[in-house]
């Protein structure tokens, strides 16, 4: 019962933050150009994609990124708990959902969260590589 209540509260917080933080940015932001440079230096960088599965697989994603849609983030935290003190780069389509997710992860104790400004739209505009389908 407590776990369900906690999950419901966290989901509500993420949704509320999404609505109130859309025009704001997170305290730690990174451009897609900076992210690509970091990826070239370290291909095992952890990138968390918070879009829907349709967006991720059909529209394309950064190879090696982890898909956890924003609406599933709180119930799937166990999948990334080992990253609590590691760098996590959060990306979505344009930046709104990634800001909300970054704030939520920060509040949950993740210490090295970076919001990717402009999201996959900016990534594609820069013609950086993308993967489609399951990779």
Buried (B, 14 or more C-beta within 10 A) or exposed (E): EEEEEEEEEBBEBBBEBBEEBEEEEBEBBBEBBBBBEBBEEEEEBBBBBBBBEEBBBEBBBBEEBBBBBBEBBBBEBEEBEEBBEEBBBBBBBBBBBBBBBBBBBBEBEBEBBBBBBBBBBBBBEEEBEBBEEEE
